[in-house]
Amino acid sequence: MSVESQLTILAISATLASTSLSMFSTGRYLRHLGYQVTYVRNFTDVDDKIIARANELGEDPISLSRRYCEEFNRDMEYLHCLPPSVEPRVSDHMPQIIDMIKQIIENGHAYGVDGDVYFSVDKFPDYGRLSGRKLEDNRAGERVTVDSRKKNPADFALWKSAKEGEPFWDSPWGPGRPGWHIECSAMSAAYLGYSFDIHGGGMDLVFPHHENEIAQSCAACKQSDISYWIHNGFVTIDSEKMSKSLGNFFTIRQVIDLYHPLALRLFLLGTHYQSPINYSDVQLESTSERVFYIFQTLYDCESVVSQHDVRTLKDTIPPEIVESINKFYNVFVTSMSDDLHSSVVFGALSDPLTTMNDLLHTRKGKKQALRIESLAALEKITRNVLSILGLLPASYAEILQQLREKALKRAKLTEDQVLQKIEERTAARKNKEYEKSDTIRKNLAAVGITLMDNPDGTTWRPAVPLAIQEQQVASP
């Protein structure tokens, strides 16, 4: 199974994270099904935006790109994304790019003008088959550069002649650099061949980028074929596409400074990859609380099971637990196999978690036959599914502590301050100062700290702040 995606790195945004996560999740799931997956992730480290940014900073474009690529990979590690099989960069693949352009020219699909080389869309009758656009609908200046030297205004650059202040490489057409589209075709062909299984990217790449990739790849090799295309919806804020120009742009680093990376991962995977993801603090607070609930349940389950010698446990579990496990796993496989509907899986996750909590905490559950065996089996299937989805931490205890630390940071409190408030509240309750006790609880709840009273004392856990809970209730 061969998979390819491409990235242009200028800022490591949540939209870019969403695209990468869908591809990584695809790879993880296909491996679970037994496929051998080759995942190629292209880095565009030479293009107009990168050159413009490098000139602004007085930095070499290739060095700037390398720095951003390293930062991107670091962010992907935070989000539990496994590294790709191959990670080619444009600047390292000029011979392959030039060879492909030469082949396209030899096949009669491109022409040179004053050191530039353009693809002739009129020579490719199937142009528009991916996007559904007709050639006559393409207007000069809209996603294509206006140039009177072109035979057709929709013709796009395969090679651009060198300009002052830009990096360049020697070629049969003179010094210059590749156009945006050709690089991806050349690098994917170098590592996957002209025909491979899955090609992915953002929804905005359907036209012109992926449309042009199809045209030039087929012009270089008639047998070129991509079996499936995966296009991600945008991350939006208040239903507007996230972009720097709108002032609503944020990076992965900015998000995970306040929220755990696995909360961001679950948030992004909680929507089908083709749909827009509407980012909001309300959604991320809710997801963060959900992550804490998931791993608190698994931690409690693991703690109880670990108190028993596994050698003494029976090999059987009650039929209703078997049915619950099979139902959850079947939903997982069916939903993921049906165009990667991970959101359905997260909905179905509620059932095994609820069953575990019943067995752990209710009077009836604690009396259930084969209780420990049931808990062990439920924890195992939940852990396995989370692992396949890239949502399994190093340890349950560790992520719970990390989630607490993030919650304290959002609340602008230290744990000592929270514990001090708990002591003050305990003293108030002993003194029957119930109004003061309630005020302490409400003030902490307002910033996302919930107190839990039990026979051994009072503890705290992260929760959705009260103001955000009110927004959830008020929203339709």
N, C-alpha and C positions, 0 to 999 in steps of 0.2 A: 504494500500500500504506500503510495508516494503522495506527499502533501507539500504544498508550497504556498508561502505568503510573502508579501514584501512590505517594508517599512521605510518611511522617510523620517528620520529623527531630527526634530528641531526642539521640541519640548515633550516631555514624557507625560502625556495627559491621560485622563481616565478613559477617553474614547479609544486611544491607542491601546490601553490596557485591555479594554473589552475585546478588541479585535484579536489581540494575542491570546487572551484566555480562551476564546472560542476555538482557536486552532489547537492550542495545547490540550484542551479538554477533548477535542476530537481525537487527537493522537493517543491520549491516555485510554479513551474508551475503546478505540480500535485495537490497541494492544491487549486490553482485557479480553476482547473477543478472539484473540489469538493471531491477529495480523502482525506481520513484521512491518513496522512503519518507518519510512525514511521521511523526515520532516526537514525541509529546506526553508530557512527564513532569510530572505534577501535584505540587505541594508543598502539603501540608496545613500551613498556618502558623497555624491557629486550631483548637484542640481542647482537651479537658479536661486532658490530660497536659501540654501546652505551657503552658496557663494556670497549672496548679498549680506547674510548675517556675519560671515567671516570678515568681510570687508568692513562692516560696521565696527567690529571688535578689533580689527587689525591683526587677525589671526589667520593662519593657513587653513583653508577649507577642509583639507583631509585631517588635520590635527583636531579641528573643531568637531568634525563628524566622529572621529575615533573616541573623543571624550564623551560625546552624547551616547554613543553606542554602549560604552562601558557603563554609563549611568543607567541606561535602559536595562541592560542585563542584570544589574544590581536590583533594580525595581522588580524585575521578573522573578528573581530569587525570593524577594520578600513575599511575593504573591504565590509562592509554591509552584512556579512554572518550571518544568524540566527543560534543560537546554535542548535546542534543536540538534538534529543529526549533523547538519552543515549550516554555516552562517556566512555565505559569500558576500563580499562588498564590491561595489562597482569598480572602485579604483584598482582592485586586484584582478580584474577580468577584462581588460581592454582587448587583448588578442581575440578572445571569444566573441566579444561584441563586434569588433571590426570584421571578423570572419563571417558573422551572420549578416551584416550589412552587405558585404560583398556578394553573398549568396542571393540575397533579395534583389540586388541590382542585376545579377546574372540571369535571374528568373524573370526579369522584365517588370518588376513591381516597384522600382524606385529610380530616382534620377538625381543627378548632382547639379548644383547651381552655385558657382563662386565659392567652392569649399564647403557648402552645406549639402546634405543629402536628405531628400524628402521621399516619404512613402506615397505612392500614387493610389489614392482610395478608389479611383475609377477602374483600376486594374484588379480590384478585389470585389466581385459582385456580391459576396456575402457580408459586406461591411454593414454592421448594425444588427447582426443576428443575436447578439447577447442582450443588448439594451433595448432592442425593438425600434430603434430610431431609424428613420429613413435619411438617406444621404442628403436629400434636398432640404431636410429640416435643420441641417447644421449650418449655422450662420457664422461668417468670419468674425473673429473677435470674441466669440463665446466658447471658451475652453480650447480654442485653436488660435494660433498667432496669425495676425494679418500680415501678409507678405505678397506683393504683386508678382513676385517671381514664381509663385506656385502655379502649377497647372490647374489645380482646383483649390479653392480656399480651405477645404477641409483636409488637405494633405498635411501630414505631420512630420516633424524632424526626426530623422534617424541619427544624423550627425550634425553638430553645430560647429562652424568654423571658429577659430580662436578669437577671443576679444581681449582687449587690454584689461588686466586685473583679474583674469580668470585662469584657472589651471587648464592645461591642454596636454594632449598626447598626439604623437605623429600618426598619420594614417595615409592611405592611398589618395585621399582627397585634400590632404594638407593638415596642418596642426588644428586640433579642435577637441571636442568632447562629445560623448553620446547624448542623444535626446533622452527624455525621461522614460519612454516606453520600452525602447529596444533592450535596455540593460536587463530588465526582468525576464524577457524572453530568452536572452542569451544565457543568463545564469541558471535559469530553471532547466534549459536544454542541456547545459553542461553537467548537471548533477542528476537530473531525472529523465532526460531524454525528451523528445518532442511530444510524447504522449504520456500523461500521468493521471492520477486519480482525482485529486482534489486541489483546487486553487482557491485561496481566500484573500479577503481584504475588506476594507470599509465599503459601505453602500455607495459612497461618493466616487469610488474607483470604477464602478460599472462602465460609465462613460466619462471621459474618453479612454482612460488608462487600460482597462481590461479589454475593451473593444479593440483598441489598437494592438494590444498584445496578440489577440487572436489573429488579426489580419497579418501582422508581420511574421508571426510564427508559421502560419499556413503558407505565406509567401516564400519562406525559407525552406519549408518542408511540407508537402501536401498532406502527409500522414499525421501532421500535428493534431492533437486532440486532448481536451480536458474533459473528464467524465462528469465531474460535479464542480459547481461554483458555490462558495459560501461567502455571503456578503453580510457584514454586521450593520445593524442600525446604529445611529449616533447616540452618544450620551448627551442628554439635553438637561437644561436647567430651566424650570418653569416652562417646559415645552419649547424652548428655544435651543437650537444647536449650540453646543459649547464652542466658543471661538475667542481668540484674543481680541478681535475687533469689537466684539460685543461686551468685552470686559467681564465675561462670566467664565473665564478659563482658570482651571486649577490643575495641579500636577498630582501624581500619585504620592509623591513625598509629602505634599501638603495634607493629603487625606490621612495617610498612615501615621502622621505625626500625632493625630488625635484618636484615630480608630485603628484597631488591630488589622493587619493585612488580610487575615482570613475573613474578617467581617466585610472588607471591601470585595474580596473574591466571591463570597457568597452573594453579596448584593449584585455584582455584575452578572453572575451566573443564574441569578434568580429570575431573569427575564430571558425569553427566547432570543437567540442571537440576532434574528432578523428584525426584532422590534426595537424601537427607541427605548433607551433607559433614562428615565427622568430622575436625575440626581437631586436629592434634598437631604438636609440634616435629619428631617423626620424619618425618611427611609433608612438612612444609615444608622441612626440611633436604634430604630426598631430591629434592624438586622444584627446590630452588635448585641442587643439583648437576647436575640434568638441564638446567636453563637454561644453566649454564656450558658443559656439553658441547655443547649445540646451537650456541651462538654461538662457541665455540672452533673447532668444525668449520667453520662458515661463514666465520669470520675467516681460518682457514688456507686455505680454498678461494679466497676473494677475493684473498688475498695471492699465491698461486701464479698465478692467472689474470691478475692485474694486471701480472705480469712479461712478459706477451706482448702483442703488438700485435693488438688485436681484428680489425683489417683483414686480418690474415694467417690468421685461423682459418677453418676450413672450415665449411660450412653443414650438414654431416651429422654424426651421432653414431652409435655402434654400435647395432645393433638391440636388444641387451639393455638398454642405457641408455634407449632410447626406451620399451621395455616397462616398465621400472622407473618412469619418470616418469609414463606413462599410468596404470599401476596405482595409484600414489600419488594422482594427481589424481582418479581415478574413486572411490577410497575416500573422499576428501575430499567430493566432491559427493554421493555416495550417502549417506554418514553424516550430513552436515549437513542434507540434504534430508529425511532420515528423523527428524524431530523433534529436530534439532540435537544429534546424538550426537558432540560434539567430542572426547570421550574416545577414541573409535575412531580419530579423525584423529591424535591424539597418539601412539597405539600404532603406527599405520602410518608415522609420521614416522621411525621407527627404520631403515627400509629405505634411503631415500635418504641418511641420515646415515652409515650403515654403508658404503654404496657409496663415498661421498665419502672417508671415512677410509681405505678400502682403496686408492683411487686416489692419495691423498696420501702414505701412509706405508708401504705394503707394497712389497716388492721386485717382486712380480708386477704390482701396480697401477701402479707407476711406468713399467712397460714397455708398458702397454696402448696400443693404437692410439687416436688421437683423444682422448687423456687430457685435455688442456686443454679441448677442446670439451665433453667429457662433464662435467667439473667445472663449467664455466660454466652448462650447461643444468640440472644438478642444483641448483646454488646458486640459480638463478633461480626454479625451481618451488617450492623450499622457502621462499625469501624471499616469494614471492607469497602462498602459503598463510598464512604467519605474519602477513603484512600484513593479510589479510582478517580474521584472528582477533584483530587488535589486539595482536600480540605482536612487532612489529618495532621495534627501537630506532633511535635516530638514527644510530648507527654500531656495528659489531661491537666495535671497539676500546674504545669508550666504555663499553658495558655490561659487558665483561669486566673493565675497571678498577673499575667500580662494584660488581660482584659480589665482587671481591677485597677492596674496602674494607669491604663488609658482613661478609664472612667474618672479617676482622681484628677488627672490632668485636665480633662474637660470641665470638671467641677471646680478647678482651681483650689484643690484641697490636698493635704497630705493625709496619709493613713493615721498618723498620730492625732491629727485634728479630728478626724472622724471618730476615732476611739475615745477621744476626750468628750465629744458630744454624746457618745453612747453612755459614758460614765455619768455625765450630767443628767441625761434623761433617766437613767436607772435611779439616781438619787432623787430626782423629782417624783418619780412614781412611788418610791418608798415613802416620801413625804406627802403623798396624795396631792401633789401639784400637777394635776392632770392637764391643765391648760398649757403649762410650761413644757410638759412632756410631749404633748401633741404638736406644739410649735417647733420643737427640735426635730421631730420626725418629718414634719411638713417642709421645713427649711432644707433638710437634707434631700428629701424627695424632689424638691424643686430643681436641684442641680444634678439629679440622676443617681442618688444614693438611697437605696431602700433598706430599711431596717427590718430584721426578722427576729422575732422573739421565740425562744424555745426553752425547754426546761433547764438547759445548761447555760442560759444567758442570751445575750443579744448579739447577733452578727449582722454583717451588711453585705450587699451585693450590688453590682451595677444595674441600673434600670433606665428606662426612657424618662427624661426629665418631665415634670408635671406640665410645663408649658407646651412641650412637644406632644404630650398625650392629648392635651386639649385641642391642638391643631389636628391630630388624627381623628378625633371625634367630630370636629367641625367640618372636615373635608368630606366631599360627597363620596 
